């Protein structure tokens, strides 16, 4: 499975893209600013692990600290 992320310039553009995606049998989901931020953090952590900058323990510690801040 592959995924793409598109950011619309306006609400009407976003609605148009979602409608087109659904007509082409794509799943489409509108993300909040918070969800986009969380996704960015997740991708950064994943890249850190793959590159060797973070090990799995550091990843878990970091995620636990984020949860405590909520």
mmCIF file of the N, C-alpha and C atoms, coordinates in Angstrom:
data_MODEL
# 
_entry.id   MODEL 
# 
loop_
_atom_site.group_PDB 
_atom_site.id 
_atom_site.type_symbol 
_atom_site.label_atom_id 
_atom_site.label_alt_id 
_atom_site.label_comp_id 
_atom_site.label_asym_id 
_atom_site.label_entity_id 
_atom_site.label_seq_id 
_atom_site.pdbx_PDB_ins_code 
_atom_site.Cartn_x 
_atom_site.Cartn_y 
_atom_site.Cartn_z 
_atom_site.occupancy 
_atom_site.B_iso_or_equiv 
_atom_site.pdbx_formal_charge 
_atom_site.auth_seq_id 
_atom_site.auth_comp_id 
_atom_site.auth_asym_id 
_atom_site.auth_atom_id 
_atom_site.pdbx_PDB_model_num 
ATOM 1   N N  . UNK A 1 1  ? 0.839   -1.173 0.000  1.00 0.00 ? 1  UNK A N  1 
ATOM 2   C CA . UNK A 1 1  ? 0.000   0.000  0.000  1.00 0.00 ? 1  UNK A CA 1 
ATOM 3   C C  . UNK A 1 1  ? 0.889   1.242  0.000  1.00 0.00 ? 1  UNK A C  1 
ATOM 4   N N  . UNK A 1 2  ? 0.451   2.227  -0.734 1.00 0.00 ? 2  UNK A N  1 
ATOM 5   C CA . UNK A 1 2  ? 1.146   3.505  -0.779 1.00 0.00 ? 2  UNK A CA 1 
ATOM 6   C C  . UNK A 1 2  ? 0.188   4.593  -0.319 1.00 0.00 ? 2  UNK A C  1 
ATOM 7   N N  . UNK A 1 3  ? 0.734   5.687  0.139  1.00 0.00 ? 3  UNK A N  1 
ATOM 8   C CA . UNK A 1 3  ? -0.087  6.799  0.602  1.00 0.00 ? 3  UNK A CA 1 
ATOM 9   C C  . UNK A 1 3  ? 0.533   8.108  0.141  1.00 0.00 ? 3  UNK A C  1 
ATOM 10  N N  . UNK A 1 4  ? -0.323  9.087  -0.028 1.00 0.00 ? 4  UNK A N  1 
ATOM 11  C CA . UNK A 1 4  ? 0.141   10.431 -0.345 1.00 0.00 ? 4  UNK A CA 1 
ATOM 12  C C  . UNK A 1 4  ? -0.538  11.396 0.623  1.00 0.00 ? 4  UNK A C  1 
ATOM 13  N N  . UNK A 1 5  ? 0.112   12.499 0.874  1.00 0.00 ? 5  UNK A N  1 
ATOM 14  C CA . UNK A 1 5  ? -0.465  13.539 1.716  1.00 0.00 ? 5  UNK A CA 1 
ATOM 15  C C  . UNK A 1 5  ? -0.511  14.808 0.884  1.00 0.00 ? 5  UNK A C  1 
ATOM 16  N N  . UNK A 1 6  ? -1.686  15.411 0.820  1.00 0.00 ? 6  UNK A N  1 
ATOM 17  C CA . UNK A 1 6  ? -1.871  16.650 0.084  1.00 0.00 ? 6  UNK A CA 1 
ATOM 18  C C  . UNK A 1 6  ? -2.380  17.704 1.045  1.00 0.00 ? 6  UNK A C  1 
ATOM 19  N N  . UNK A 1 7  ? -1.904  18.927 0.887  1.00 0.00 ? 7  UNK A N  1 
ATOM 20  C CA . UNK A 1 7  ? -2.380  20.013 1.726  1.00 0.00 ? 7  UNK A CA 1 
ATOM 21  C C  . UNK A 1 7  ? -3.044  21.042 0.834  1.00 0.00 ? 7  UNK A C  1 
ATOM 22  N N  . UNK A 1 8  ? -4.334  21.246 1.054  1.00 0.00 ? 8  UNK A N  1 
ATOM 23  C CA . UNK A 1 8  ? -5.095  22.175 0.226  1.00 0.00 ? 8  UNK A CA 1 
ATOM 24  C C  . UNK A 1 8  ? -4.834  23.621 0.607  1.00 0.00 ? 8  UNK A C  1 
ATOM 25  N N  . UNK A 1 9  ? -4.982  24.492 -0.378 1.00 0.00 ? 9  UNK A N  1 
ATOM 26  C CA . UNK A 1 9  ? -4.799  25.906 -0.126 1.00 0.00 ? 9  UNK A CA 1 
ATOM 27  C C  . UNK A 1 9  ? -6.033  26.570 0.455  1.00 0.00 ? 9  UNK A C  1 
ATOM 28  N N  . UNK A 1 10 ? -7.175  25.917 0.289  1.00 0.00 ? 10 UNK A N  1 
ATOM 29  C CA . UNK A 1 10 ? -8.428  26.461 0.821  1.00 0.00 ? 10 UNK A CA 1 
ATOM 30  C C  . UNK A 1 10 ? -9.356  25.303 1.145  1.00 0.00 ? 10 UNK A C  1 
ATOM 31  N N  . UNK A 1 11 ? -10.427 25.606 1.874  1.00 0.00 ? 11 UNK A N  1 
ATOM 32  C CA . UNK A 1 11 ? -11.399 24.567 2.219  1.00 0.00 ? 11 UNK A CA 1 
ATOM 33  C C  . UNK A 1 11 ? -12.045 23.989 0.968  1.00 0.00 ? 11 UNK A C  1 
ATOM 34  N N  . UNK A 1 12 ? -12.340 24.838 -0.012 1.00 0.00 ? 12 UNK A N  1 
ATOM 35  C CA . UNK A 1 12 ? -12.989 24.344 -1.230 1.00 0.00 ? 12 UNK A CA 1 
ATOM 36  C C  . UNK A 1 12 ? -12.039 23.448 -2.025 1.00 0.00 ? 12 UNK A C  1 
ATOM 37  N N  . UNK A 1 13 ? -10.740 23.798 -2.064 1.00 0.00 ? 13 UNK A N  1 
ATOM 38  C CA . UNK A 1 13 ? -9.762  22.943 -2.753 1.00 0.00 ? 13 UNK A CA 1 
ATOM 39  C C  . UNK A 1 13 ? -9.646  21.594 -2.054 1.00 0.00 ? 13 UNK A C  1 
ATOM 40  N N  . UNK A 1 14 ? -9.641  21.617 -0.716 1.00 0.00 ? 14 UNK A N  1 
ATOM 41  C CA . UNK A 1 14 ? -9.543  20.384 0.053  1.00 0.00 ? 14 UNK A CA 1 
ATOM 42  C C  . UNK A 1 14 ? -10.749 19.494 -0.202 1.00 0.00 ? 14 UNK A C  1 
ATOM 43  N N  . UNK A 1 15 ? -11.947 20.092 -0.187 1.00 0.00 ? 15 UNK A N  1 
ATOM 44  C CA . UNK A 1 15 ? -13.169 19.313 -0.461 1.00 0.00 ? 15 UNK A CA 1 
ATOM 45  C C  . UNK A 1 15 ? -13.125 18.703 -1.857 1.00 0.00 ? 15 UNK A C  1 
ATOM 46  N N  . UNK A 1 16 ? -12.650 19.470 -2.829 1.00 0.00 ? 16 UNK A N  1 
ATOM 47  C CA . UNK A 1 16 ? -12.556 18.986 -4.208 1.00 0.00 ? 16 UNK A CA 1 
ATOM 48  C C  . UNK A 1 16 ? -11.605 17.796 -4.307 1.00 0.00 ? 16 UNK A C  1 
ATOM 49  N N  . UNK A 1 17 ? -10.445 17.892 -3.656 1.00 0.00 ? 17 UNK A N  1 
ATOM 50  C CA . UNK A 1 17 ? -9.478  16.789 -3.682 1.00 0.00 ? 17 UNK A CA 1 
ATOM 51  C C  . UNK A 1 17 ? -10.039 15.534 -3.015 1.00 0.00 ? 17 UNK A C  1 
ATOM 52  N N  . UNK A 1 18 ? -10.716 15.706 -1.883 1.00 0.00 ? 18 UNK A N  1 
ATOM 53  C CA . UNK A 1 18 ? -11.309 14.554 -1.191 1.00 0.00 ? 18 UNK A CA 1 
ATOM 54  C C  . UNK A 1 18 ? -12.385 13.917 -2.053 1.00 0.00 ? 18 UNK A C  1 
ATOM 55  N N  . UNK A 1 19 ? -13.232 14.734 -2.675 1.00 0.00 ? 19 UNK A N  1 
ATOM 56  C CA . UNK A 1 19 ? -14.288 14.208 -3.546 1.00 0.00 ? 19 UNK A CA 1 
ATOM 57  C C  . UNK A 1 19 ? -13.690 13.445 -4.726 1.00 0.00 ? 19 UNK A C  1 
ATOM 58  N N  . UNK A 1 20 ? -12.673 14.006 -5.352 1.00 0.00 ? 20 UNK A N  1 
ATOM 59  C CA . UNK A 1 20 ? -12.010 13.336 -6.484 1.00 0.00 ? 20 UNK A CA 1 
ATOM 60  C C  . UNK A 1 20 ? -11.377 12.017 -6.046 1.00 0.00 ? 20 UNK A C  1 
ATOM 61  N N  . UNK A 1 21 ? -10.698 12.027 -4.910 1.00 0.00 ? 21 UNK A N  1 
ATOM 62  C CA . UNK A 1 21 ? -10.063 10.806 -4.405 1.00 0.00 ? 21 UNK A CA 1 
ATOM 63  C C  . UNK A 1 21 ? -11.103 9.713  -4.208 1.00 0.00 ? 21 UNK A C  1 
ATOM 64  N N  . UNK A 1 22 ? -12.226 10.048 -3.611 1.00 0.00 ? 22 UNK A N  1 
ATOM 65  C CA . UNK A 1 22 ? -13.272 9.047  -3.370 1.00 0.00 ? 22 UNK A CA 1 
ATOM 66  C C  . UNK A 1 22 ? -13.872 8.537  -4.670 1.00 0.00 ? 22 UNK A C  1 
ATOM 67  N N  . UNK A 1 23 ? -14.041 9.403  -5.662 1.00 0.00 ? 23 UNK A N  1 
ATOM 68  C CA . UNK A 1 23 ? -14.566 8.964  -6.957 1.00 0.00 ? 23 UNK A CA 1 
ATOM 69  C C  . UNK A 1 23 ? -13.593 8.016  -7.657 1.00 0.00 ? 23 UNK A C  1 
ATOM 70  N N  . UNK A 1 24 ? -12.303 8.152  -7.363 1.00 0.00 ? 24 UNK A N  1 
ATOM 71  C CA . UNK A 1 24 ? -11.281 7.278  -7.943 1.00 0.00 ? 24 UNK A CA 1 
ATOM 72  C C  . UNK A 1 24 ? -11.012 6.057  -7.056 1.00 0.00 ? 24 UNK A C  1 
ATOM 73  N N  . UNK A 1 25 ? -11.894 5.832  -6.067 1.00 0.00 ? 25 UNK A N  1 
ATOM 74  C CA . UNK A 1 25 ? -11.802 4.700  -5.136 1.00 0.00 ? 25 UNK A CA 1 
ATOM 75  C C  . UNK A 1 25 ? -10.569 4.735  -4.245 1.00 0.00 ? 25 UNK A C  1 
ATOM 76  N N  . UNK A 1 26 ? -10.133 5.932  -3.883 1.00 0.00 ? 26 UNK A N  1 
ATOM 77  C CA . UNK A 1 26 ? -9.088  6.117  -2.885 1.00 0.00 ? 26 UNK A CA 1 
ATOM 78  C C  . UNK A 1 26 ? -9.768  6.359  -1.550 1.00 0.00 ? 26 UNK A C  1 
ATOM 79  N N  . UNK A 1 27 ? -9.131  5.963  -0.481 1.00 0.00 ? 27 UNK A N  1 
ATOM 80  C CA . UNK A 1 27 ? -9.608  6.352  0.840  1.00 0.00 ? 27 UNK A CA 1 
ATOM 81  C C  . UNK A 1 27 ? -9.062  7.753  1.096  1.00 0.00 ? 27 UNK A C  1 
ATOM 82  N N  . UNK A 1 28 ? -9.882  8.597  1.656  1.00 0.00 ? 28 UNK A N  1 
ATOM 83  C CA . UNK A 1 28 ? -9.454  9.972  1.934  1.00 0.00 ? 28 UNK A CA 1 
ATOM 84  C C  . UNK A 1 28 ? -9.854  10.334 3.347  1.00 0.00 ? 28 UNK A C  1 
ATOM 85  N N  . UNK A 1 29 ? -8.958  11.024 4.039  1.00 0.00 ? 29 UNK A N  1 
ATOM 86  C CA . UNK A 1 29 ? -9.225  11.458 5.410  1.00 0.00 ? 29 UNK A CA 1 
ATOM 87  C C  . UNK A 1 29 ? -8.648  12.843 5.590  1.00 0.00 ? 29 UNK A C  1 
ATOM 88  N N  . UNK A 1 30 ? -9.451  13.715 6.145  1.00 0.00 ? 30 UNK A N  1 
ATOM 89  C CA . UNK A 1 30 ? -9.006  15.077 6.451  1.00 0.00 ? 30 UNK A CA 1 
ATOM 90  C C  . UNK A 1 30 ? -8.324  15.039 7.820  1.00 0.00 ? 30 UNK A C  1 
ATOM 91  N N  . UNK A 1 31 ? -7.119  15.580 7.909  1.00 0.00 ? 31 UNK A N  1 
ATOM 92  C CA . UNK A 1 31 ? -6.356  15.588 9.160  1.00 0.00 ? 31 UNK A CA 1 
ATOM 93  C C  . UNK A 1 31 ? -6.390  16.974 9.792  1.00 0.00 ? 31 UNK A C  1 
ATOM 94  N N  . UNK A 1 32 ? -6.461  16.983 11.119 1.00 0.00 ? 32 UNK A N  1 
ATOM 95  C CA . UNK A 1 32 ? -6.371  18.250 11.852 1.00 0.00 ? 32 UNK A CA 1 
ATOM 96  C C  . UNK A 1 32 ? -4.902  18.669 11.929 1.00 0.00 ? 32 UNK A C  1 
ATOM 97  N N  . UNK A 1 33 ? -4.674  19.898 12.345 1.00 0.00 ? 33 UNK A N  1 
ATOM 98  C CA . UNK A 1 33 ? -3.298  20.378 12.520 1.00 0.00 ? 33 UNK A CA 1 
ATOM 99  C C  . UNK A 1 33 ? -2.560  19.513 13.534 1.00 0.00 ? 33 UNK A C  1 
ATOM 100 N N  . UNK A 1 34 ? -3.258  19.123 14.604 1.00 0.00 ? 34 UNK A N  1 
ATOM 101 C CA . UNK A 1 34 ? -2.648  18.282 15.638 1.00 0.00 ? 34 UNK A CA 1 
ATOM 102 C C  . UNK A 1 34 ? -2.256  16.921 15.072 1.00 0.00 ? 34 UNK A C  1 
ATOM 103 N N  . UNK A 1 35 ? -3.131  16.334 14.252 1.00 0.00 ? 35 UNK A N  1 
ATOM 104 C CA . UNK A 1 35 ? -2.819  15.033 13.656 1.00 0.00 ? 35 UNK A CA 1 
ATOM 105 C C  . UNK A 1 35 ? -1.629  15.129 12.712 1.00 0.00 ? 35 UNK A C  1 
ATOM 106 N N  . UNK A 1 36 ? -1.533  16.228 11.960 1.00 0.00 ? 36 UNK A N  1 
ATOM 107 C CA . UNK A 1 36 ? -0.386  16.410 11.062 1.00 0.00 ? 36 UNK A CA 1 
ATOM 108 C C  . UNK A 1 36 ? 0.908   16.548 11.855 1.00 0.00 ? 36 UNK A C  1 
ATOM 109 N N  . UNK A 1 37 ? 0.848   17.279 12.962 1.00 0.00 ? 37 UNK A N  1 
ATOM 110 C CA . UNK A 1 37 ? 2.027   17.450 13.815 1.00 0.00 ? 37 UNK A CA 1 
ATOM 111 C C  . UNK A 1 37 ? 2.468   16.108 14.390 1.00 0.00 ? 37 UNK A C  1 
ATOM 112 N N  . UNK A 1 38 ? 1.506   15.317 14.873 1.00 0.00 ? 38 UNK A N  1 
ATOM 113 C CA . UNK A 1 38 ? 1.827   14.008 15.429 1.00 0.00 ? 38 UNK A CA 1 
ATOM 114 C C  . UNK A 1 38 ? 2.437   13.091 14.374 1.00 0.00 ? 38 UNK A C  1 
ATOM 115 N N  . UNK A 1 39 ? 1.924   13.166 13.153 1.00 0.00 ? 39 UNK A N  1 
ATOM 116 C CA . UNK A 1 39 ? 2.465   12.350 12.069 1.00 0.00 ? 39 UNK A CA 1 
ATOM 117 C C  . UNK A 1 39 ? 3.909   12.747 11.766 1.00 0.00 ? 39 UNK A C  1 
ATOM 118 N N  . UNK A 1 40 ? 4.185   14.041 11.798 1.00 0.00 ? 40 UNK A N  1 
ATOM 119 C CA . UNK A 1 40 ? 5.551   14.526 11.571 1.00 0.00 ? 40 UNK A CA 1 
ATOM 120 C C  . UNK A 1 40 ? 6.507   14.024 12.636 1.00 0.00 ? 40 UNK A C  1 
ATOM 121 N N  . UNK A 1 41 ? 6.054   14.044 13.891 1.00 0.00 ? 41 UNK A N  1 
ATOM 122 C CA . UNK A 1 41 ? 6.887   13.537 14.984 1.00 0.00 ? 41 UNK A CA 1 
ATOM 123 C C  . UNK A 1 41 ? 7.153   12.053 14.791 1.00 0.00 ? 41 UNK A C  1 
ATOM 124 N N  . UNK A 1 42 ? 6.104   11.306 14.451 1.00 0.00 ? 42 UNK A N  1 
ATOM 125 C CA . UNK A 1 42 ? 6.244   9.866  14.232 1.00 0.00 ? 42 UNK A CA 1 
ATOM 126 C C  . UNK A 1 42 ? 7.238   9.569  13.112 1.00 0.00 ? 42 UNK A C  1 
ATOM 127 N N  . UNK A 1 43 ? 7.142   10.301 12.011 1.00 0.00 ? 43 UNK A N  1 
ATOM 128 C CA . UNK A 1 43 ? 8.071   10.087 10.896 1.00 0.00 ? 43 UNK A CA 1 
ATOM 129 C C  . UNK A 1 43 ? 9.507   10.421 11.301 1.00 0.00 ? 43 UNK A C  1 
ATOM 130 N N  . UNK A 1 44 ? 9.679   11.475 12.088 1.00 0.00 ? 44 UNK A N  1 
ATOM 131 C CA . UNK A 1 44 ? 11.024  11.850 12.547 1.00 0.00 ? 44 UNK A CA 1 
ATOM 132 C C  . UNK A 1 44 ? 11.620  10.765 13.443 1.00 0.00 ? 44 UNK A C  1 
ATOM 133 N N  . UNK A 1 45 ? 10.799  10.225 14.331 1.00 0.00 ? 45 UNK A N  1 
ATOM 134 C CA . UNK A 1 45 ? 11.265  9.140  15.205 1.00 0.00 ? 45 UNK A CA 1 
ATOM 135 C C  . UNK A 1 45 ? 11.645  7.926  14.371 1.00 0.00 ? 45 UNK A C  1 
ATOM 136 N N  . UNK A 1 46 ? 10.808  7.580  13.420 1.00 0.00 ? 46 UNK A N  1 
ATOM 137 C CA . UNK A 1 46 ? 11.075  6.417  12.568 1.00 0.00 ? 46 UNK A CA 1 
ATOM 138 C C  . UNK A 1 46 ? 12.387  6.606  11.792 1.00 0.00 ? 46 UNK A C  1 
ATOM 139 N N  . UNK A 1 47 ? 12.596  7.798  11.247 1.00 0.00 ? 47 UNK A N  1 
ATOM 140 C CA . UNK A 1 47 ? 13.835  8.075  10.519 1.00 0.00 ? 47 UNK A CA 1 
ATOM 141 C C  . UNK A 1 47 ? 15.041  8.005  11.448 1.00 0.00 ? 47 UNK A C  1 
ATOM 142 N N  . UNK A 1 48 ? 14.888  8.482  12.692 1.00 0.00 ? 48 UNK A N  1 
ATOM 143 C CA . UNK A 1 48 ? 15.969  8.421  13.671 1.00 0.00 ? 48 UNK A CA 1 
ATOM 144 C C  . UNK A 1 48 ? 16.358  6.993  14.002 1.00 0.00 ? 48 UNK A C  1 
ATOM 145 N N  . UNK A 1 49 ? 15.357  6.127  14.101 1.00 0.00 ? 49 UNK A N  1 
ATOM 146 C CA . UNK A 1 49 ? 15.628  4.714  14.393 1.00 0.00 ? 49 UNK A CA 1 
ATOM 147 C C  . UNK A 1 49 ? 16.326  4.050  13.209 1.00 0.00 ? 49 UNK A C  1 
ATOM 148 N N  . UNK A 1 50 ? 15.799  4.283  12.005 1.00 0.00 ? 50 UNK A N  1 
ATOM 149 C CA . UNK A 1 50 ? 16.386  3.650  10.823 1.00 0.00 ? 50 UNK A CA 1 
ATOM 150 C C  . UNK A 1 50 ? 17.812  4.134  10.560 1.00 0.00 ? 50 UNK A C  1 
ATOM 151 N N  . UNK A 1 51 ? 18.095  5.384  10.889 1.00 0.00 ? 51 UNK A N  1 
ATOM 152 C CA . UNK A 1 51 ? 19.430  5.916  10.633 1.00 0.00 ? 51 UNK A CA 1 
ATOM 153 C C  . UNK A 1 51 ? 20.410  5.578  11.759 1.00 0.00 ? 51 UNK A C  1 
ATOM 154 N N  . UNK A 1 52 ? 19.875  5.050  12.866 1.00 0.00 ? 52 UNK A N  1 
ATOM 155 C CA . UNK A 1 52 ? 20.732  4.704  13.985 1.00 0.00 ? 52 UNK A CA 1 
ATOM 156 C C  . UNK A 1 52 ? 20.901  5.817  15.011 1.00 0.00 ? 52 UNK A C  1 
ATOM 157 N N  . UNK A 1 53 ? 20.219  6.944  14.805 1.00 0.00 ? 53 UNK A N  1 
ATOM 158 C CA . UNK A 1 53 ? 20.318  8.042  15.766 1.00 0.00 ? 53 UNK A CA 1 
ATOM 159 C C  . UNK A 1 53 ? 19.575  7.726  17.067 1.00 0.00 ? 53 UNK A C  1 
ATOM 160 N N  . UNK A 1 54 ? 18.507  6.940  16.976 1.00 0.00 ? 54 UNK A N  1 
ATOM 161 C CA . UNK A 1 54 ? 17.736  6.530  18.156 1.00 0.00 ? 54 UNK A CA 1 
ATOM 162 C C  . UNK A 1 54 ? 17.667  5.008  18.194 1.00 0.00 ? 54 UNK A C  1 
ATOM 163 N N  . UNK A 1 55 ? 17.812  4.447  19.372 1.00 0.00 ? 55 UNK A N  1 
ATOM 164 C CA . UNK A 1 55 ? 17.528  3.022  19.483 1.00 0.00 ? 55 UNK A CA 1 
ATOM 165 C C  . UNK A 1 55 ? 16.092  2.878  20.008 1.00 0.00 ? 55 UNK A C  1 
ATOM 166 N N  . UNK A 1 56 ? 15.597  1.652  20.078 1.00 0.00 ? 56 UNK A N  1 
ATOM 167 C CA . UNK A 1 56 ? 14.196  1.451  20.448 1.00 0.00 ? 56 UNK A CA 1 
ATOM 168 C C  . UNK A 1 56 ? 13.892  1.937  21.865 1.00 0.00 ? 56 UNK A C  1 
ATOM 169 N N  . UNK A 1 57 ? 14.827  1.808  22.777 1.00 0.00 ? 57 UNK A N  1 
ATOM 170 C CA . UNK A 1 57 ? 14.611  2.272  24.150 1.00 0.00 ? 57 UNK A CA 1 
ATOM 171 C C  . UNK A 1 57 ? 14.464  3.791  24.177 1.00 0.00 ? 57 UNK A C  1 
ATOM 172 N N  . UNK A 1 58 ? 15.313  4.481  23.426 1.00 0.00 ? 58 UNK A N  1 
ATOM 173 C CA . UNK A 1 58 ? 15.221  5.941  23.360 1.00 0.00 ? 58 UNK A CA 1 
ATOM 174 C C  . UNK A 1 58 ? 13.880  6.367  22.753 1.00 0.00 ? 58 UNK A C  1 
ATOM 175 N N  . UNK A 1 59 ? 13.431  5.621  21.763 1.00 0.00 ? 59 UNK A N  1 
ATOM 176 C CA . UNK A 1 59 ? 12.136  5.922  21.142 1.00 0.00 ? 59 UNK A CA 1 
ATOM 177 C C  . UNK A 1 59 ? 11.013  5.803  22.179 1.00 0.00 ? 59 UNK A C  1 
ATOM 178 N N  . UNK A 1 60 ? 11.004  4.707  22.929 1.00 0.00 ? 60 UNK A N  1 
ATOM 179 C CA . UNK A 1 60 ? 9.955   4.501  23.931 1.00 0.00 ? 60 UNK A CA 1 
ATOM 180 C C  . UNK A 1 60 ? 10.017  5.564  25.015 1.00 0.00 ? 60 UNK A C  1 
ATOM 181 N N  . UNK A 1 61 ? 11.215  5.892  25.462 1.00 0.00 ? 61 UNK A N  1 
ATOM 182 C CA . UNK A 1 61 ? 11.371  6.940  26.475 1.00 0.00 ? 61 UNK A CA 1 
ATOM 183 C C  . UNK A 1 61 ? 10.829  8.276  25.969 1.00 0.00 ? 61 UNK A C  1 
ATOM 184 N N  . UNK A 1 62 ? 11.147  8.606  24.723 1.00 0.00 ? 62 UNK A N  1 
ATOM 185 C CA . UNK A 1 62 ? 10.693  9.856  24.134 1.00 0.00 ? 62 UNK A CA 1 
ATOM 186 C C  . UNK A 1 62 ? 9.171   9.900  24.043 1.00 0.00 ? 62 UNK A C  1 
ATOM 187 N N  . UNK A 1 63 ? 8.572   8.812  23.560 1.00 0.00 ? 63 UNK A N  1 
ATOM 188 C CA . UNK A 1 63 ? 7.110   8.764  23.435 1.00 0.00 ? 63 UNK A CA 1 
ATOM 189 C C  . UNK A 1 63 ? 6.438   8.846  24.794 1.00 0.00 ? 63 UNK A C  1 
ATOM 190 N N  . UNK A 1 64 ? 7.021   8.204  25.796 1.00 0.00 ? 64 UNK A N  1 
ATOM 191 C CA . UNK A 1 64 ? 6.467   8.283  27.144 1.00 0.00 ? 64 UNK A CA 1 
ATOM 192 C C  . UNK A 1 64 ? 6.505   9.718  27.679 1.00 0.00 ? 64 UNK A C  1 
ATOM 193 N N  . UNK A 1 65 ? 7.590   10.421 27.410 1.00 0.00 ? 65 UNK A N  1 
ATOM 194 C CA . UNK A 1 65 ? 7.691   11.817 27.846 1.00 0.00 ? 65 UNK A CA 1 
ATOM 195 C C  . UNK A 1 65 ? 6.626   12.673 27.164 1.00 0.00 ? 65 UNK A C  1 
ATOM 196 N N  . UNK A 1 66 ? 6.365   12.414 25.876 1.00 0.00 ? 66 UNK A N  1 
ATOM 197 C CA . UNK A 1 66 ? 5.334   13.168 25.169 1.00 0.00 ? 66 UNK A CA 1 
ATOM 198 C C  . UNK A 1 66 ? 3.959   12.909 25.784 1.00 0.00 ? 66 UNK A C  1 
ATOM 199 N N  . UNK A 1 67 ? 3.677   11.669 26.112 1.00 0.00 ? 67 UNK A N  1 
ATOM 200 C CA . UNK A 1 67 ? 2.393   11.322 26.710 1.00 0.00 ? 67 UNK A CA 1 
ATOM 201 C C  . UNK A 1 67 ? 2.210   12.006 28.061 1.00 0.00 ? 67 UNK A C  1 
ATOM 202 N N  . UNK A 1 68 ? 3.295   12.100 28.835 1.00 0.00 ? 68 UNK A N  1 
ATOM 203 C CA . UNK A 1 68 ? 3.226   12.738 30.150 1.00 0.00 ? 68 UNK A CA 1 
ATOM 204 C C  . UNK A 1 68 ? 2.917   14.227 30.040 1.00 0.00 ? 68 UNK A C  1 
ATOM 205 N N  . UNK A 1 69 ? 3.345   14.848 28.936 1.00 0.00 ? 69 UNK A N  1 
ATOM 206 C CA . UNK A 1 69 ? 3.119   16.282 28.739 1.00 0.00 ? 69 UNK A CA 1 
ATOM 207 C C  . UNK A 1 69 ? 1.673   16.603 28.408 1.00 0.00 ? 69 UNK A C  1 
ATOM 208 N N  . UNK A 1 70 ? 0.917   15.632 27.922 1.00 0.00 ? 70 UNK A N  1 
ATOM 209 C CA . UNK A 1 70 ? -0.474  15.877 27.505 1.00 0.00 ? 70 UNK A CA 1 
ATOM 210 C C  . UNK A 1 70 ? -1.344  16.205 28.632 1.00 0.00 ? 70 UNK A C  1 
# 
